[in-house]
Amino acid sequence: MVLRSLKNCLWLSCVLRTPKACFWSTASGGLIIQSVSNDVYQNLAVEDWIHDHMDLEKQQVLFLWRNSPAVVIGRHQNPWQECNLRLLRQKNIKLARRRSGGGTVYHDLGNINLTFFTTRKKYERMENLKLVVRALKALRPQLDVHVTDRYDILLDRQYKISGTAAKLGRTSAYHHCTLLCNADKLVLSSVLKSPFKGLKSNATPSVPAVVKNLFEEDPSLTSEMLLDAIAKEYAVQHQIDHHVTLINPADETLLPGISDKTKELQTWEWVYGKTPKFSISTSFNMVYKDSVLDVKVNMDVKHGRIEVCNIDLPEHWLPPGLYTELVKSLTGSKFCPNETTALVTTLPRVCPQDDELHNRWSLLCENMIRLM
């Protein structure tokens, strides 16, 4: 491992000293690159950069990357529907929205990501997945792996070890897939389970699947071994040298404009604001002074912001003026705990300041926050 790390550092040093024009034009036919970063936003930005800037008529590209814990949703998905956002915040797991379609996936360092870049004319998802299967078979001939008609890779005919998604541009295209080596399945299953009830949306829903790590089948396998085997198979197919070039996704000299792409992928407007319009019809119980009160909530959310808000409260729970102020404050705001939290400390001037009212207001706001 020490030798490999030293080798990686030497490669990175060479890459960063190589003029960008020379670096991208040294290989013809095919290029294999690997990110030295484990940041999901940086790696997704590299995908965008290659898609937008590289001449894929001249050379196809295989991009290898791994992320620290993150949940990645598809371009047209709803994060409230796809994952447990509160658990993500508690565990400090990042949420990202990619530019391709498909379903939601969990990433960590036990999960390999592969992106195949070609012209749109040469785009072939099935061929890419068959390449991955050949690499696995070359590494461990006894593995029972095959590609399905849904473009998944199954282990032992039942366990999903790879999901797939793609972006088709006007002239360029990319297909990316995951490969489970030794991901934390307990975290995976818990964060990809939304606790939300009563949500209606036209967003693309994920299709649940039973997953398994390759490590469970063969504990001698490592992510590094899998990456190397796939790179080797790609090199054979494209008749190029088995040479993996390491790149730093933060290097503006190598990838001009990459920082702006990374920043955009981190914004609330992209991660949440791009969610297709959805509605919420739900209820929750509030326990107050030995009583259990039922509260019904109906909302329409567009671009991640509350467009219509109705809260059916028990009679006399809040004065009419204060209720009106609450609904007015929520309407137009982000469907987001941070913005709603501000309401807890803001008691409108329309009502007198008293402890009873403040307690009721705080309890209601805390329950509203839990919805988000």
C-alpha positions in Angstrom: 0.0 0.0 0.0 2.9 2.4 0.8 4.5 1.7 -2.6 1.2 2.2 -4.3 0.7 5.5 -2.5 4.2 6.6 -3.5 3.5 5.6 -7.1 0.3 7.6 -7.1 2.0 10.7 -5.7 4.7 10.4 -8.4 2.0 10.1 -11.1 0.2 13.1 -9.7 3.3 15.1 -9.7 4.0 14.3 -13.3 0.4 15.1 -14.3 0.4 18.5 -12.6 3.7 19.4 -14.3 2.4 18.5 -17.7 1.1 21.4 -19.9 -2.7 20.9 -20.3 -2.6 21.0 -24.1 0.1 18.3 -24.2 -1.6 16.2 -21.5 -4.9 15.9 -23.3 -3.4 15.3 -26.7 -0.7 12.7 -25.8 -3.0 9.7 -26.2 -5.1 8.9 -29.2 -7.9 6.4 -29.4 -8.4 6.1 -25.7 -7.4 7.6 -22.4 -7.8 6.3 -18.8 -7.8 8.8 -16.0 -8.4 8.5 -12.3 -9.3 11.2 -9.8 -7.1 11.7 -6.7 -10.1 13.4 -5.0 -12.8 11.6 -3.0 -15.1 14.7 -3.1 -18.4 13.9 -4.9 -18.9 17.4 -6.2 -15.4 17.6 -7.6 -15.7 14.3 -9.3 -19.1 15.0 -10.8 -17.6 18.3 -12.1 -14.9 16.4 -13.9 -17.6 14.5 -15.7 -19.2 17.7 -16.8 -15.8 19.2 -17.9 -14.8 16.2 -20.0 -18.3 16.1 -21.6 -18.1 19.8 -22.4 -14.5 20.3 -23.4 -12.8 17.1 -24.7 -12.7 16.1 -28.4 -14.3 12.7 -28.1 -14.1 12.1 -31.8 -10.3 11.9 -31.3 -10.2 9.8 -28.1 -12.6 8.0 -25.9 -12.2 8.3 -22.1 -12.6 6.1 -19.1 -12.8 8.1 -15.9 -12.3 6.2 -12.6 -13.3 7.7 -9.3 -14.4 7.0 -5.7 -16.2 9.2 -3.2 -16.3 9.6 0.5 -19.8 8.9 1.9 -22.4 10.6 -0.3 -25.9 10.0 -1.7 -26.2 10.9 -5.4 -29.6 11.4 -7.0 -30.5 11.5 -10.6 -31.2 14.7 -12.6 -35.0 14.4 -12.3 -35.3 13.0 -8.8 -36.8 14.2 -5.6 -34.4 14.0 -2.6 -37.2 14.0 0.0 -38.7 11.0 -1.8 -35.4 9.2 -2.3 -33.5 9.4 0.9 -33.5 10.1 4.7 -32.4 13.7 4.7 -32.3 14.0 8.4 -30.1 10.9 8.7 -27.8 12.4 6.0 -27.4 15.5 8.1 -26.8 13.6 11.3 -24.1 11.4 9.7 -22.6 14.3 7.7 -23.1 12.5 4.4 -23.2 14.7 1.4 -26.1 14.9 -1.0 -25.4 15.6 -4.7 -27.5 15.8 -7.8 -25.8 14.6 -11.0 -26.6 15.7 -14.5 -27.6 12.2 -15.8 -30.9 10.5 -15.3 -31.4 7.2 -13.4 -31.9 6.4 -9.8 -30.3 7.2 -6.4 -27.1 5.5 -5.3 -25.0 5.5 -2.2 -21.3 6.1 -2.5 -18.4 5.5 -0.2 -14.8 4.3 -0.6 -16.0 0.7 -1.0 -17.9 1.7 -4.1 -16.2 2.2 -7.5 -17.5 4.7 -10.1 -16.7 4.3 -13.8 -17.6 6.8 -16.5 -17.3 5.9 -20.2 -17.1 9.0 -22.5 -17.7 8.7 -26.3 -19.3 10.5 -29.1 -23.1 10.1 -29.2 -22.8 7.9 -32.2 -20.4 5.5 -30.5 -22.4 5.4 -27.2 -22.9 1.7 -26.1 -24.0 1.0 -22.5 -24.2 -2.7 -23.0 -20.7 -3.0 -24.4 -19.3 -1.0 -21.5 -21.0 -3.3 -18.9 -19.8 -6.3 -20.8 -16.3 -4.9 -20.5 -16.7 -4.7 -16.7 -17.9 -8.3 -16.6 -14.9 -9.4 -18.6 -12.6 -7.6 -16.2 -14.3 -9.3 -13.2 -14.0 -12.7 -14.9 -10.4 -12.1 -15.7 -9.7 -11.3 -12.1 -11.9 -14.1 -10.6 -13.1 -16.6 -13.2 -15.4 -18.3 -10.6 -17.6 -15.2 -10.2 -21.2 -15.6 -11.5 -21.8 -12.1 -13.0 -23.9 -11.0 -16.0 -25.5 -7.9 -17.5 -29.3 -7.7 -17.5 -31.6 -6.0 -20.0 -32.0 -3.2 -17.5 -28.3 -2.5 -17.7 -27.6 -3.7 -14.2 -24.8 -6.2 -13.3 -26.0 -9.1 -11.1 -24.0 -11.4 -8.9 -25.3 -15.0 -8.6 -28.3 -14.1 -10.7 -30.0 -12.1 -7.9 -27.8 -9.5 -6.2 -27.3 -6.1 -7.8 -23.6 -5.0 -7.8 -23.8 -2.2 -10.4 -26.4 0.4 -11.4 -26.2 2.6 -14.5 -27.1 6.0 -15.8 -26.2 8.2 -18.7 -26.2 11.6 -20.3 -26.7 12.0 -24.0 -25.6 15.4 -25.4 -25.9 16.7 -28.9 -22.6 15.2 -30.0 -21.1 13.8 -26.8 -22.3 11.2 -24.4 -21.3 9.5 -21.2 -22.4 6.4 -19.4 -21.5 5.9 -15.8 -22.0 2.9 -13.5 -21.2 1.9 -9.9 -19.5 -1.3 -8.7 -20.0 -2.5 -5.1 -16.8 -3.9 -3.7 -17.0 -3.3 0.0 -19.5 -0.5 0.7 -21.2 -0.1 4.1 -24.5 -1.9 3.3 -26.0 -0.9 6.7 -25.5 2.8 6.0 -26.6 2.3 2.3 -29.9 0.7 3.3 -30.7 3.3 6.0 -30.0 6.5 4.1 -31.8 5.3 0.9 -35.0 4.8 2.8 -37.2 7.9 2.9 -39.4 8.3 6.0 -41.6 10.7 4.2 -45.3 9.9 4.0 -47.9 11.6 1.8 -45.6 12.9 -0.9 -46.9 13.0 -4.5 -44.5 13.7 -7.3 -43.8 13.1 -11.0 -40.1 12.8 -10.3 -38.3 9.7 -11.5 -38.5 7.1 -8.7 -35.7 4.7 -7.9 -36.3 0.9 -8.2 -35.3 -0.9 -5.0 -32.9 -3.9 -5.4 -31.2 -6.4 -3.2 -27.5 -5.6 -3.3 -24.3 -7.5 -2.4 -20.7 -6.6 -2.2 -18.1 -8.4 -4.3 -16.1 -8.6 -1.1 -18.8 -10.8 0.5 -18.3 -13.3 -2.4 -14.5 -13.1 -2.3 -12.9 -11.3 0.7 -9.5 -11.1 -1.1 -10.9 -8.6 -3.6 -10.1 -4.9 -3.1 -11.3 -1.7 -4.8 -7.7 -1.1 -6.1 -7.7 -4.6 -7.7 -11.0 -4.0 -9.4 -10.0 -0.5 -10.7 -6.8 -2.0 -12.1 -8.6 -4.9 -13.8 -11.1 -2.6 -15.4 -8.4 -0.3 -16.7 -6.5 -3.2 -18.1 -9.6 -4.5 -19.9 -10.3 -1.1 -21.3 -6.8 -0.8 -22.6 -7.0 -4.1 -24.3 -10.3 -3.2 -26.0 -9.1 0.1 -27.2 -5.6 -1.1 -28.0 -3.8 1.4 -25.9 -1.2 1.2 -23.2 -2.4 0.1 -19.8 -1.6 3.5 -18.3 -3.8 5.3 -15.7 -3.2 9.0 -15.5 -4.1 10.6 -12.1 -5.7 14.0 -12.1 -6.5 16.6 -9.5 -10.1 17.8 -10.0 -9.2 21.1 -8.3 -6.4 21.9 -10.8 -7.5 24.9 -12.9 -4.5 24.7 -15.1 -5.5 21.2 -16.2 -9.2 21.8 -16.2 -10.0 25.5 -16.8 -13.3 26.5 -15.3 -13.6 23.4 -13.1 -14.0 25.4 -9.9 -17.2 27.1 -11.1 -18.6 23.7 -12.1 -17.9 22.3 -8.7 -19.4 25.2 -6.9 -22.6 25.0 -8.9 -23.1 21.4 -8.1 -22.9 22.3 -4.3 -25.6 25.0 -4.4 -29.0 24.6 -2.8 -30.5 25.7 -6.0 -29.0 22.8 -7.9 -29.3 20.0 -5.3 -32.8 20.9 -4.1 -34.1 23.6 -6.3 -34.0 21.4 -9.4 -36.5 19.0 -7.9 -39.7 18.6 -10.0 -42.8 20.1 -8.5 -44.4 17.9 -5.8 -47.2 18.1 -3.2 -47.4 17.0 0.4 -50.5 15.8 2.3 -49.5 14.5 5.7 -50.2 14.7 9.4 -48.3 14.5 12.7 -49.2 14.3 16.4 -48.1 16.9 18.9 -47.9 16.0 22.5 -48.7 19.0 24.7 -49.8 19.1 28.4 -50.9 15.5 28.5 -52.9 15.9 25.2 -52.2 14.5 21.8 -53.1 16.9 19.0 -53.5 15.9 15.4 -52.2 18.4 12.8 -52.7 18.1 9.1 -50.4 19.7 6.6 -50.9 20.3 2.8 -48.3 21.9 0.7 -47.3 22.4 -2.9 -43.5 22.7 -3.5 -42.0 24.1 -6.7 -38.3 24.6 -7.4 -37.7 23.5 -3.7 -39.8 26.4 -2.4 -43.2 26.2 -0.7 -45.8 27.6 -3.2 -49.0 26.8 -1.3 -49.3 26.0 2.4 -52.3 25.0 4.5 -52.0 23.8 8.2 -55.1 22.4 9.9 -54.5 23.1 13.6 -56.7 22.3 16.6 -59.1 25.1 17.4 -57.7 27.9 19.4 -54.1 26.5 19.2 -52.9 29.8 17.8 -54.6 33.2 17.5 -55.8 33.8 13.9 -53.3 36.6 13.3 -50.4 34.4 14.3 -51.6 31.5 12.2 -51.9 33.8 9.2 -48.3 35.1 9.9 -47.0 31.5 10.0 -48.5 30.5 6.7 -47.4 33.8 5.1 -43.8 33.2 6.4 -43.7 29.6 5.1 -45.1 30.5 1.6 -42.3 31.3 -0.7 -39.6 30.0 1.6 -37.3 27.1 0.9 -38.6 23.7 2.0 -35.7 23.5 4.3 -35.1 23.1 8.0 -32.7 26.0 8.2 -35.2 28.5 7.0 -38.1 27.1 9.1 -35.8 27.1 12.2 -35.7 30.9 11.9 -39.4 30.9 12.6 -38.9 29.3 16.0 -37.1 32.4 17.2 -39.4 34.9 15.5 -42.6 35.5 17.4 -44.7 37.9 15.3 -45.6 41.3 16.7 -49.4 40.6 16.1 -49.7 38.8 19.4 -48.5 39.5 22.9 -45.4 37.8 24.1 -46.2 35.1 26.6 -44.7 31.8 27.6 -47.8 29.7 26.7 -47.9 31.1 23.2 -44.2 30.8 22.7 -44.3 27.1 23.8 -47.1 26.3 21.3 -45.3 28.2 18.5 -42.0 26.5 19.1 -43.6 23.0 19.3 -45.5 23.5 16.0 -42.4 24.9 14.2 -40.2 22.0 15.5 -42.7 19.5 14.1 -42.8 21.3 10.8 -39.0 21.1 10.6 -39.2 17.4 11.1 -41.1 17.2 7.8 -38.2 18.6 5.9 
